Amino acid sequence: MRIRLLVVALLIILASGATGAIWLYNTLWGWRSSAKVEVEIDKGSSARQILGLLEQEGLAPSTLASRLYLRGWGRGREFHYGRYVFDAGMCPVDVLETVLDGRVEMFGLTIVEGSDATSISEQFVDLGVGSASEWSSLIGRVDWIAAIAPEAPSLEGFLFPDTYIFAVGTSASSAARHLVERFIEVWSEERLDDVEPWGSSLETVILASLVEAETSIDSERALIAGVFLNRLRRGMLLQCDPTVVYALKRRKEWSGRLYRVHWEVDDPYNTYRNSGLPPGPINSPGRAALAAALRPESTPYLYFVAKPGGGHDFSRTLSEHNRAVARWRSARR
């Protein structure tokens, strides 16, 4: 009789275990969500709160089953906060693994070489990353680059142009800091020990921004850097049109077209009126422009003028330059 009771009890336990296993499998692997759902998991949310949210959003029908999965398969792992997008037809295990792995919704953007801090800020604001006032404040975080350029007036020039992927919900501060860290990484790669610096790090970045604004032709970058350096060493005005454009933009006077009268604008960035380099970079130079500014080409040229078909015509003397200007103006007519 006792043996029969033990057998019956064992059968009941096995049956219950099998029923529980079937229920767990059907609940976690066999069940499917019915619609695409976006979920925001706030930083600091507890596991209990997250599981309750997933059940509330129709992504996991049983909090108990989800907790059993975490104890059996998710031991030692933690949920990640952020914004998630779950497609229709996902099973609860896939949902749980997505949050455990931190596969949050991402977005990408490309910052083009030569973009200034204002346009970069606008790109992020348009994507919902921070506000204009927040970015305006962040551009002043010069402490982030104190080890490289302690005298820099702002982060202009130090927000590296590249293609980036960010998690939705990234703060403006984190995004800006990431761009600066990318600049520092590239700067460290390009500024090798065998390069004899001609000026400070800030001066080099300023020159790189002028080169970036003047040409997109790789073969001209170091040559234009050399021309600007020649003019600096001779005490000549740089007379760089992009600095005047930048001056007008910062004064909110830029109308989209540059005229000779603008050469007289009273602004420290106007290199037609002020000698030497401008106070800071005028845009975010890319790797090639930074490399050119670090290694300017030794050249006898002091002048250059844009050619209608692209590129520049370089001259040694003012008379040669004036003839080149007249020639290319005539060609444009």
C-alpha positions, 0 to 999 in steps of 0.5 A: 500500500505504501509503495502504491502511495509513493508511486502515485505521489511521484506520478503526481509530482511528475505530472505537475512538473510536466504541466508547469514546464509546458506552461512555462514554455508556452508562456515564454516561447510559444506566446507572441505579441500582437502589435509593434510597441515602443517602451521607455525604461527609465533609469533606476527602474527596478526589475519588478517595475520593468517586468510589470511594464512589459506585461502592461504593454502586452509584451510578456503575459506573465510576470511570474514566468518572466521572473522564473526566466530571469532566475534560470537564464538571466542570473547575473545579468541586469536590465538596461534603461533606454527606449526600445522598439519591439516588433509584433510577433516577438515572444517574451524571451526575445523581449527579455533578452533585448532588454538584458542585452540593452538593444535600445532604439538607435539613430544615426547622423553624419556631421560634415567636415566644415560644419560649425558648432551652431549647425551641429547643434541644430542637427541634434536639436532637430533629432530631439537631442537637447534644446538650443539653449542647452547646446549653447551652454555645452559649446562653452565646456572648454574644460573638456579640452583643457589638456589639449587647448586650455586657451580655446574660447569654446568647443568650436572646432573640437566637435569632430565631424564623422558618422555617429550612432546614438541610442534614442534618449541620449542626452545632449551632454553625452552626445557633445562629450562623445564628439569631443572624445572623438576629436581627441582620439583623431588628434592623438593619432595625427599628432605624432612625436616626429611632427615639429609643432609650428604653433600651439594646438589651438593655433593648429586647429584654427589653421585646420578650420581655415584649410577646411573652409577653403578647399575639399581637394586633398592635394591642396590642403597642405599647400593652402596651410603652407600659404597661410603659414607663409603669410603669418610669418611675414606679418601679412593679413590672411584675408580669408573670406570664410572668416568674414562669413563666420564673423557675419554669422556670429553677429547674425548678419549673414545673408548668404552672400559675401560682398567686398563691403563685408571685409570692413566688418569690425569683428575679431574673426575678420582676417581682412581687418585683424592680423594673425589667426582668428581667436578660435576655429571657424568650423569643425575640421576633418582628419585631412585638414588637421593633418595638413595643418600639422604638416603644412607644405613648404611652398614659396606661394603667398596667394591663391584664388579659386578657379571656376572649375574647382581647385585654386591657382597659386601665386608667389607675388601680388602682381601674379595673383592680380593677373590670376584673379583677372584671368579667372574673373574673365573666365566666369563671364 
